[in-house]
Amino acid sequence: MLALGIFVAALKLVQSASISVYFYSANGTKTITSIPGLYTYTDMLTVSLLMLFVGVGVSYLLFSTREIPVLPVGQTLLDERRSGWQALSKTLKEDEAKIYQAILDAGGVMNQGDIGGNVGLSKTTVSRTLELLESRGLIEKRRRGMGNVILLK
């Protein structure tokens, strides 16, 4: 509706009317003069009303306090991973389950260097376990500077 109002108002402004003026002389001759580029009162009233409706529509869109709850994509994915954790934990080895749980508790993203301290495993064990989890398609390693960031898939 808002777009239609803008379109019609723009169309009215672009297509101006031309007014024909008739002059009659005393000897009975008639002269017609056309004046282009003028707007009639009807044109101006139409444009004014349409702009009023457009202004109300834009104001409603800008100042509407209605909030639409939208979960970020990452939050939705994290909620899915948490709901499937019980079934997944039965298929993982102990070290894999500890690391996956630590990443899940950290919000789905964690630096590789921080994982060992959180779960009490050596860097070597963490690295090998992350490779296994990555090969199963459960996590993704991304290089960041001198270390890796681990993301749940």
N, C-alpha and C positions, 0 to 999 in steps of 0.2 A: 504494500500500500504506500509506503514511504517512497519507494523508487518510482512508482507510478505518478505520485504527486510531483516529484522533482521533474520527471519527464514531461508531463503536461505543462507545467509552469515554464520550463525551458522552451518548449514548442511554441507556446503563446508569445513568449518574449522574442523569439526568432522571427516568427511570422507576424509582422505588423500589418495593420490594415491600411488601405489607402482610402482617402475620402475624396469623393467627387463633389465639386462645387459648381453649381449652375448659375450663370449670370445671364440675365435677360436685359436686353437693351430696349429703348423706347420704340424702335422701329420693328420690334418683334423677333430679332435674331437672338439665338441662344448660344452661349459660349460655355463649354464644359472644361473645367480645369481639374486635374487629378493631383492630389497632394499625397505622395507616398510617405510611409514611415511614421504614421501617426497611430496611436492606440485609442480605442474607444473606451468609454467608461466600463463597458461590459468586460473588455479585455483586462483592464486594470483591476476590476473587482475579482475576476477569476484568478488572476495571478496572485493577488493579495490573499485571497482565501486559501489557495493552494500553498502559499508560503507559510501561512499560519498553521496549516495542518502539518507541513513538513517540520516546522519549528517545534510543534508539540511532540511529534514523533521522535525527533532527534533528542529533545529534552528528556523524554521518557527513557530512551535507550541509554543516555549518558548518566542520568541521575536515578535510575531504578535501583532500589535497594534489595531487590530479589536476588539471592545468591543461589547459584546452581552448584551443588556439591560435586566436585570432580576430583577424583583421586589421581595423583600423578601416575604415569605409566609404571614407574619404578615401584611405587607403593603397591599397585595392583599385583605386579609380579611377585613382590616380596610376600604379600598376603597369600598368594597361591603356593609359594614355596613353604610357608609356615603350615598351611593346611595339609600339605602332602608330606610333611616331615616325618610323621610316625611311620608311614609305609616305607619311605625312603631309608630311614635309619636302620630298618631291619636288613636291608640289602648291603649296607656299608660295613667295612671293617671298623675296628675301634678307633684307629687314628683318623680315618676318613670321616667318621661320624663326628669326632671332636672338632676337626677343622671346619667341616661344613656347618656345624652348630655355631661355632665362633663367628663365622662370616655372616650367618643368618642373624645372630644377635647384634652384630655391628651394623645392621641395616642393608646387608647384601653387598657391601663394598668394603674392602679392607686391604691395607698394605701388606704385602707378603712378609716384610720384616717384623710386623707386629703380631703375626699369627703365632709364632713359636712361643713368645712370652705369655700369650693368653691361654694357650692350651698345654704348656709345659713340655713341648717337644723340641728336639734339636732342629737346626736350620736344614740339615740334610734330610731328616725325616719329613719335615714340612714340604720341602721342595719335591721330593719323590711322591709324596701323597697328593700334592697339588697336581702333579703330572698325571697321576691315575684318575683323579677327579675330572681333570680336563679331558682325558681320553674317553671318559664315560659321558661327556657332554653336560656335566653338572655345573662347571665353573668356566670362566674365561680369564686368561692372564693377559694383561695389557701392560706394556712397557711404559713406565713413567720415570724419566730421569735415570737414576742409578738403580732403581728397584722396579718391582712389579706391583700393579694393583690387581686384586682378585675380585671378580664380579660373579655373582650367581647368574646362571643362565636359566 
